[in-house]
Amino acid sequence: MSLPHLDTPVAVGVDWGTTHRRGYALAANGRCLAEHADADGMLAARGRFEPSLDTLLQALNAASPQVRVLMSGMVGSAHGWVQAPYLNPEVPLRDLGQHLRRVPGTARRAEIVPGIALKTAGAVDVMRGEETQLLGAALLGHDDGWFLLPGTHSKWVRMAQGRVADFATFMTGELFDLLGRHGTLAAAAGADPTTAEMHHPAAFVQGLNNASDVALSRALFGCRARVVTGELPPEQARAYLSGLLIGAEWHELRRRGAGQLPASVTVIGAPHLAARHAEAAHAFGVTLHHLEPGQVYKTALAHLLTTSS
């Protein structure tokens, strides 16, 4: 029996989110041969997941039926291709490979990594996709402490010995987009394209600090009030709004720490997503470590391929 050539893909991992996805083709020795990102996320691919996957595999030069596919993220949600039931946080991340959900009716071996659900007396929270990145982080030696995965829905996760001990989700990116484009805050900030994307660090830090003492909905109205009374220039409103929303995350983290922030936080995210959190960490005296999402995902993928039956 001949072994696969080291330039031939044997597996593909797909980080398949709500609006975007990224695929990685791996050789038999674990080397990444190709990457491809597109906007065919779960929402766009609904009703045509298999042909959408075939298109991705073609782009990765990995269309052979012998190529194994591992997918994580919203593709395994109730609105995705096949629902992969949530796991209890007590399951060690290194054991995720024992709980993969097979996609039926496909000509190839295609499986989905399950998410994790946290149910406590006061709250219910879920993650899909982040568990795979956290597995990669744990395999790279980062298996304790607080982790931040910023994005449309930011995740703050506390890991303990390679298990998810606690986590909280914040709709920060989604709220920033909605409030910045619709409603009274958008009208107060104006829509001048030459200033809309300019960052104002002082206004951002002001928002960070003002998110601590009042309900977020009141603080958000305060952004509009500051503009209409002349306390805040309209061109600085988006930076202030960003500070309020990101500040709400950090102040919640402080509350979870009985009034104290952790000395360090590890962020798993692209630089443009982590940039504002880096400013917040500096303002609050917290050391921020960075892990590149592609690196942790590929590390997790190689582990899942070797630990699943």
C-alpha positions as CSV (number, residue, x, y, z in Angstrom):
1,M,0.0,0.0,0.0
2,S,1.5,3.3,-1.0
3,L,1.6,6.3,1.3
4,P,0.1,9.6,0.3
5,H,2.5,12.0,-1.3
6,L,3.4,14.9,1.0
7,D,2.1,17.4,-1.5
8,T,-1.3,15.7,-1.7
9,P,-4.1,16.8,0.6
10,V,-5.4,14.1,2.8
11,A,-7.7,16.3,5.0
12,V,-9.4,19.7,5.0
13,G,-10.5,21.7,8.0
14,V,-13.2,24.3,7.6
15,D,-13.9,27.0,10.1
16,W,-17.4,27.7,9.0
17,G,-19.0,30.7,10.6
18,T,-22.2,32.6,10.2
19,T,-21.1,34.9,7.4
20,H,-17.5,33.8,6.5
21,R,-15.5,30.6,6.4
22,R,-11.9,29.6,5.9
23,G,-10.6,26.2,4.8
24,Y,-7.2,24.6,5.3
25,A,-5.8,21.7,3.3
26,L,-3.4,19.4,5.1
27,A,-0.9,16.9,3.9
28,A,-0.3,13.5,5.6
29,N,2.5,15.0,7.7
30,G,0.2,17.8,9.0
31,R,1.7,20.5,6.8
32,C,-0.8,23.1,5.5
33,L,-0.7,23.0,1.7
34,A,-3.3,25.7,1.0
35,E,-5.8,28.1,2.6
36,H,-8.9,29.7,1.2
37,A,-11.4,32.2,2.7
38,D,-14.7,33.4,1.3
39,A,-18.0,34.8,2.3
40,D,-20.1,31.6,1.9
41,G,-20.9,31.4,5.6
42,M,-23.7,29.4,7.1
43,L,-26.4,32.0,6.2
44,A,-25.3,32.2,2.5
45,A,-24.9,28.4,2.2
46,R,-28.2,27.3,3.7
47,G,-29.9,24.8,1.5
48,R,-26.8,24.1,-0.6
49,F,-24.1,23.1,1.9
50,E,-22.7,20.1,0.0
51,P,-22.2,22.0,-3.3
52,S,-20.8,24.9,-1.3
53,L,-18.3,22.6,0.3
54,D,-17.4,21.2,-3.1
55,T,-16.6,24.7,-4.3
56,L,-14.3,25.2,-1.4
57,L,-12.5,21.9,-1.9
58,Q,-12.0,22.8,-5.6
59,A,-10.4,26.1,-4.5
60,L,-8.1,24.2,-2.1
61,N,-7.2,21.6,-4.8
62,A,-8.6,18.9,-2.5
63,A,-11.6,17.6,-4.3
64,S,-10.7,13.9,-4.2
65,P,-13.4,11.8,-2.5
66,Q,-10.6,10.3,-0.3
67,V,-10.0,13.7,1.3
68,R,-11.4,13.8,4.8
69,V,-13.3,16.9,5.9
70,L,-13.6,18.3,9.5
71,M,-15.8,21.3,10.0
72,S,-16.4,23.5,13.0
73,G,-18.6,26.5,13.7
74,M,-22.2,27.4,12.8
75,V,-22.3,24.7,10.1
76,G,-23.1,22.4,13.0
77,S,-25.9,24.6,14.5
78,A,-29.7,24.0,14.3
79,H,-29.7,26.2,11.1
80,G,-26.6,24.6,9.7
81,W,-25.9,21.5,7.6
82,V,-26.2,18.9,10.4
83,Q,-26.8,19.7,14.0
84,A,-23.9,18.6,16.2
85,P,-25.3,18.4,19.8
86,Y,-23.6,20.7,22.4
87,L,-21.1,19.1,24.8
88,N,-20.9,19.7,28.6
89,P,-17.9,22.0,29.5
90,E,-16.6,19.1,31.7
91,V,-15.4,17.3,28.5
92,P,-11.7,18.0,28.1
93,L,-11.0,19.9,24.9
94,R,-8.4,17.2,23.9
95,D,-11.3,14.7,23.7
96,L,-13.3,16.6,21.1
97,G,-12.3,14.1,18.4
98,Q,-14.3,11.4,20.2
99,H,-17.5,13.4,19.7
100,L,-17.5,14.3,16.0
101,R,-20.9,14.3,14.2
102,R,-20.8,12.5,10.9
103,V,-22.6,14.2,7.9
104,P,-24.9,11.5,6.4
105,G,-25.4,11.0,2.7
106,T,-22.0,12.4,1.4
107,A,-19.6,10.5,-0.8
108,R,-16.7,11.5,1.4
109,R,-16.0,11.3,5.2
110,A,-17.3,14.7,6.4
111,E,-17.7,15.4,10.2
112,I,-18.6,18.4,12.4
113,V,-17.0,19.3,15.7
114,P,-19.6,19.8,18.4
115,G,-20.0,23.1,20.3
116,I,-20.2,23.6,24.1
117,A,-23.2,24.7,26.1
118,L,-22.9,26.3,29.6
119,K,-25.9,26.1,31.8
120,T,-25.8,27.7,35.3
121,A,-28.5,28.9,37.7
122,G,-28.4,32.3,36.2
123,A,-27.5,32.0,32.6
124,V,-27.3,29.8,29.5
125,D,-24.5,30.4,26.9
126,V,-23.2,28.5,23.9
127,M,-20.2,28.4,21.6
128,R,-19.6,26.9,18.2
129,G,-16.2,27.1,16.5
130,E,-14.4,28.7,19.5
131,E,-14.0,25.3,21.1
132,T,-11.7,24.2,18.2
133,Q,-9.6,27.3,18.5
134,L,-9.3,26.8,22.3
135,L,-8.2,23.2,21.7
136,G,-5.4,24.5,19.5
137,A,-4.4,27.0,22.2
138,A,-4.4,24.3,24.8
139,L,-2.2,22.1,22.6
140,L,0.2,25.0,22.2
141,G,0.6,25.2,26.0
142,H,-2.1,27.8,26.8
143,D,-4.6,25.8,28.7
144,D,-5.2,28.0,31.8
145,G,-6.5,31.5,32.4
146,W,-8.7,33.9,30.5
147,F,-9.0,33.9,26.7
148,L,-10.7,36.5,24.5
149,L,-12.0,35.6,21.0
150,P,-13.2,39.0,19.6
151,G,-15.6,39.3,16.7
152,T,-19.3,39.8,15.9
153,H,-20.0,37.9,19.1
154,S,-17.1,38.2,21.4
155,K,-16.3,35.3,23.6
156,W,-14.5,35.5,27.0
157,V,-13.5,32.1,28.2
158,R,-11.8,30.9,31.3
159,M,-9.9,27.7,30.8
160,A,-8.6,25.4,33.6
161,Q,-6.3,22.5,32.7
162,G,-7.6,22.2,29.2
163,R,-11.3,22.4,30.1
164,V,-13.7,25.3,29.6
165,A,-14.4,26.4,33.1
166,D,-16.6,29.5,32.3
167,F,-17.4,31.7,29.4
168,A,-19.6,34.6,28.4
169,T,-20.7,35.9,25.0
170,F,-21.1,39.6,24.1
171,M,-22.9,40.9,21.0
172,T,-20.3,43.7,20.7
173,G,-19.6,43.6,17.0
174,E,-23.2,43.2,16.0
175,L,-24.3,46.0,18.2
176,F,-21.6,48.3,17.0
177,D,-22.6,47.7,13.4
178,L,-26.3,48.2,14.0
179,L,-26.0,51.2,16.2
180,G,-23.5,52.8,13.9
181,R,-25.7,52.5,10.9
182,H,-29.3,52.8,12.2
183,G,-31.2,54.9,14.7
184,T,-30.5,58.0,16.7
185,L,-26.8,57.2,17.5
186,A,-26.0,56.9,13.8
187,A,-27.8,60.2,13.1
188,A,-25.9,62.0,15.8
189,A,-22.6,60.6,14.6
190,G,-23.3,61.6,11.0
191,A,-22.4,59.7,7.9
192,D,-19.3,61.5,6.6
193,P,-17.3,58.8,4.8
194,T,-14.1,60.7,5.3
195,T,-14.4,60.6,9.1
196,A,-16.5,57.5,9.8
197,E,-13.6,55.1,10.1
198,M,-11.1,57.5,11.8
199,H,-10.1,56.4,15.3
200,H,-10.0,58.8,18.2
201,P,-8.1,57.1,21.1
202,A,-9.1,59.7,23.8
203,A,-12.8,59.3,23.0
204,F,-12.4,55.5,23.0
205,V,-10.8,55.5,26.5
206,Q,-13.5,57.8,27.7
207,G,-16.1,55.3,26.6
208,L,-14.2,52.5,28.2
209,N,-14.3,54.3,31.6
210,N,-17.9,55.5,31.3
211,A,-19.2,51.9,30.7
212,S,-18.5,50.9,34.3
213,D,-21.1,52.6,36.4
214,V,-24.4,52.6,34.6
215,A,-26.6,50.2,32.6
216,L,-25.3,49.8,29.0
217,S,-28.6,51.0,27.5
218,R,-28.3,54.3,29.5
219,A,-24.6,54.7,28.6
220,L,-25.5,54.3,24.9
221,F,-28.1,57.0,25.1
222,G,-25.4,59.1,26.8
223,C,-23.3,58.9,23.6
224,R,-26.1,60.6,21.7
225,A,-26.6,63.2,24.5
226,R,-22.9,64.1,24.5
227,V,-23.0,64.8,20.8
228,V,-26.2,66.9,20.7
229,T,-25.1,69.0,23.6
230,G,-21.6,69.6,22.1
231,E,-19.7,67.6,24.8
232,L,-18.5,65.1,22.1
233,P,-17.7,66.0,18.5
234,P,-19.8,63.9,16.1
235,E,-16.7,62.5,14.4
236,Q,-15.6,61.0,17.7
237,A,-18.9,59.3,18.4
238,R,-18.0,56.0,16.8
239,A,-14.8,55.7,18.9
240,Y,-16.8,56.6,22.0
241,L,-19.4,54.0,21.1
242,S,-16.7,51.4,20.6
243,G,-15.3,52.2,24.0
244,L,-18.7,51.8,25.7
245,L,-19.3,48.4,24.1
246,I,-15.8,47.0,24.6
247,G,-15.7,48.5,28.1
248,A,-18.9,46.6,29.0
249,E,-17.0,43.4,28.3
250,W,-14.0,44.4,30.4
251,H,-16.1,45.6,33.3
252,E,-18.1,42.4,33.3
253,L,-14.7,40.5,33.4
254,R,-13.9,42.6,36.5
255,R,-17.2,41.8,38.2
256,R,-16.5,38.1,37.5
257,G,-13.2,38.6,39.3
258,A,-14.7,40.0,42.4
259,G,-13.6,43.5,41.4
260,Q,-10.2,42.5,40.0
261,L,-9.1,42.0,36.4
262,P,-6.7,39.2,35.6
263,A,-3.1,40.1,35.2
264,S,-3.1,38.8,31.7
265,V,-5.5,37.7,28.9
266,T,-4.7,35.7,25.8
267,V,-6.5,36.9,22.7
268,I,-7.2,34.6,19.7
269,G,-8.1,36.9,16.8
270,A,-6.9,38.8,13.8
271,P,-5.0,41.9,14.5
272,H,-7.7,44.3,13.3
273,L,-10.2,42.6,15.7
274,A,-7.8,42.6,18.6
275,A,-6.6,46.2,18.2
276,R,-9.2,47.9,20.3
277,H,-8.9,45.3,23.0
278,A,-5.2,45.9,23.1
279,E,-6.0,49.6,23.8
280,A,-8.4,48.5,26.6
281,A,-5.9,46.1,28.1
282,H,-3.3,49.0,28.2
283,A,-5.8,51.3,29.8
284,F,-6.7,48.8,32.5
285,G,-3.1,47.6,33.1
286,V,-3.6,44.1,31.8
287,T,-1.0,42.2,29.7
288,L,-2.5,41.0,26.4
289,H,-0.9,37.9,24.7
290,H,-1.8,37.2,21.1
291,L,-2.3,33.8,19.3
292,E,-2.8,33.8,15.6
293,P,-6.2,32.1,14.7
294,G,-4.9,30.2,11.7
295,Q,-2.1,28.7,13.8
296,V,-4.3,27.5,16.6
297,Y,-6.9,26.1,14.2
298,K,-4.4,24.1,12.2
299,T,-2.9,22.7,15.5
300,A,-6.4,21.6,16.6
301,L,-7.1,20.1,13.2
302,A,-4.0,17.9,13.2
303,H,-5.0,16.7,16.7
304,L,-8.6,16.0,15.8
305,L,-7.5,13.9,12.7
306,T,-5.3,11.7,14.9
307,T,-7.6,11.3,17.9
308,S,-10.9,10.5,16.2
309,S,-11.9,7.0,15.1
